[in-house]
Amino acid sequence: MTLPWVDEERPIFPHPEDALDEPDGLLAAGSELNSRLLRAAYRSGIFPWYEDPQPVLWWSPSRRAILYPGKARINKSLRKTMRRGDFVITTNQAFDAVIHACAAPRAKADGTWITPRMRAAYTALHAQGLAHSLEVWRDGILIGGLYGVQVGAVFCGESMFSRESDASKIAFVCLSETLARHGFALIDCQLENPHLTNLGVQCISRREFLGILARSRDEGIDWPVSGHFQASFSTLKG
């Protein structure tokens, strides 16, 4: 099987509906990864996922894990943690630290899919104002967070991390609530897993996802500031 090859100088992708059934969603490959490719991919409902020394692999799965903003699920344990902890929530204050923490090897994992060239490409997107981080602090120490890419009124989440129990969940629910208040249409979580399902994430078809993306990707919504995320936390923990 030969996958379509994406030229980094002319980032033209196959239509997502042309992705393979097995492995589900595999669409194309390429040799490089840069901010131009990422912008074109996310606007088309496509994301990179690979491990060195593989080529860059581009995906658009048939079932897309999503969260409608404002619909995150907060269970009793998480609510208790939020009420107990004096957390500070910020955005875009420590992007490098967040993506570095997300790239760190996880327990029961052999390595990381956030390769050095992937980190460099997303950091370039952040410098362009298109990739954002959310940070959770306690006593001035970064204990959790997440990062992703904004495409108009859609936020495409990439990864999150915790150094203390529930820290990434706090970032996620604050993201959900704040983006709802600011008119975002969707949070793209890409692939479902039990952790996300417990937070209220559901799956929709690729076709439905692409329809929402097409209607939302050109909306001019400013990214919320740190105070908006902190205000959401104060409301949610109450």
N, C-alpha and C positions, 0 to 999 in steps of 0.2 A: 504494500500500500504506500503510495506517495502522496503526502499532504501538500496542498498549495503552499507556496513559499512567499512570505511577505517581505518586500523590499523596504528597508528602513528609510530610504530616500523618497519612496513613493508608497506611503502607507495605505494601500488599498486591500481591504479584507474581503473574503468571500461573504456572501449573505449568511447570517447566523443559522438560518433554516437548512443550510447545506452541511451543517455539522454532522459528524458521525453518530450513529446510534450506539456503537461500541468501540472504544470507550465513549460513553455518553457525553456529547458536547465538544469533542475535539474537532477543531475547525481548520487550523493552519499551523505552520511553524515558521521560524525565522532565526537569523543568526545574531541579531542585535536587539537591544531594548533601549529606547530613549523616550523623552517626553512627547515628541511628535507622534510616535507610534501609540503611546498610551492615550493621548487625547483622542486620536482617531478610533481606537478600540473601544473606549468607554462610551463614546457617542453612538457606537453601533451595538452596544450590549455585549461586548466581548472583553475578556480579561485574560492576563497571562498567568500561567501556573506551571511550573517546571522545577527541576532540580539539576544542578550542575552534575555531570557535564552534558546534560541534554541540551538540544537547541531550545530556544524560546518556544513554548507551546501556547497556543491561543485557544480559548474555550468559550462556548456558549451552550450550557446544558439545557436539556429539554424541560427540566423542572427547575425553576429559579426560586431560591430561598429569599424571602422579602419580609420586611416589617412595614406596616403602615404607621407613619409617625403618630405618636401618642398612644399606641396600642401595646407598648411593652408590658410584660407581666411582672409584677413585683410580688414574690411570695412572702410569707411571714418572716422567714429567716433573713431575707434581704432587707425587708423593712426594718427589722430589728437592728441589723448592722448599720443602716443609714441613720437611724435615730441615735444610736450609741456613739457613732464616730463624728469627730469634728473635721470633716473633709472639705477641701477647697478644690473646686473644679475650674480649670482654665482651658483655653483653646489656643493652639498655635504658639504656645510658650516654650515648648521643648520637643519639637518635631523630631529632631535628630535622636534625642534620647528615647522617644517612644518607638520609633522604627527600629532602633538598635535593640531595645528590649524585646520587641516582637520577633526579631530575628534570632534571638538566643535559643539554643536547643531546648526542647521541651522534654519533660519526663516521658519515658517510653517511646521516644522518637530518636531515629538515627542521625538526623541532621535538621536542616532548615530549608524551606523553599524560598525564603527571602534572601536571595543571593546578593553578593556585593553589587552586581550591576543593576539588580532590581532596586536595591536601596538607593543607588545613585540616581536612577531614573525618577523615582518617586520624590526624592529630595529636590530634583530639578523642577518637578511639577509643583511642589510646595513653594519654591521660590517664585513661581509664576502665579501664585495665588489660587491654584486649582486643587491641591492636595492639602488636607487639614488634619490636625491631631487634636485629640481631647486628652487632657491630663487630670489625674486624680492625685492630690497631695495630702499628706498629713504631717504636721510639724515640719513643713518645708521639705519633705522627702517625697519623691515621686514613687507612688506605690501601684499605679495602674494607669491604663489608658488604651486608646485605640487610634487608628488613622485610616484615611480613605480619600476618595476623590469625589469632588462635587461636579456634577454634570447638570447645570441648570437647577431644577427643583428635585433632582435625585442625588442622594448621597450613596456612593458605592463603597461600602466598608471593606477593608482589606484584612486587618488583623487586630487583635487586642491582647493585652497581657495583664497579669496580676502578680504583684509581689506580696500582697496580703489578701486574705479571704474576701471575696466579693468586690474587689476594687474594679475589675473590668466590667462587672455587672452594673456597678454604679455609673461608670462612664456610659454604658450602653443605654440605660434608662434615662439618663440626663440628655443624651443625644436625641432619643426618641421624643421626649417631651418638648425640648427646645425647638427641634426642627418642625414639630407640629405647629407650634406657636408662630413660626416664621413662614409658614405656607409651603413647606416641602411636600412633595407628593409621595415619595417612596424612599425607603432605606433598602438598598440592595445588599443582601448578605451572601449572595452567590450560591453556596452549597449548604444544604441543611446538615445539622448534626444535633445530638441530644442537648448540648449546652444551649444552642440557639433556640431550639424548640421550647425549652423550659422558660425562655425569656419572651415567648409569644411569637416567634418567627414562624411563618407558614410558607407553603410553596404554591406558586402559580405557574401556569404554562409559559414556555418561552414566548409564544405569540402574544400572550397578554402582557408580559413584561415589556416586550419590544414596543407594544402599542403605548403603554404608559410612558416609556422613555421617549418615544418620538414626540409625544404631546408636551413633554416637560423639559427636554434638554436645552431649549433655547430661552427658558424663562430667566430673567435677570434678577435673581434673588441674592442679596448680600449674605455672606456667611455671618452668623451671630457672633457677638463678642463674648469675652469670658464672663462678664457680669450676667449675661442672659442664661448661660449654663449654670452658674452658681445660684441664680434665682430659681431655676427649675429644681435644683437639688433641695433648696430650702423648702419649696412647696411639697415636693415628693416625700421628704422625710417626715413632714408634719402629719 
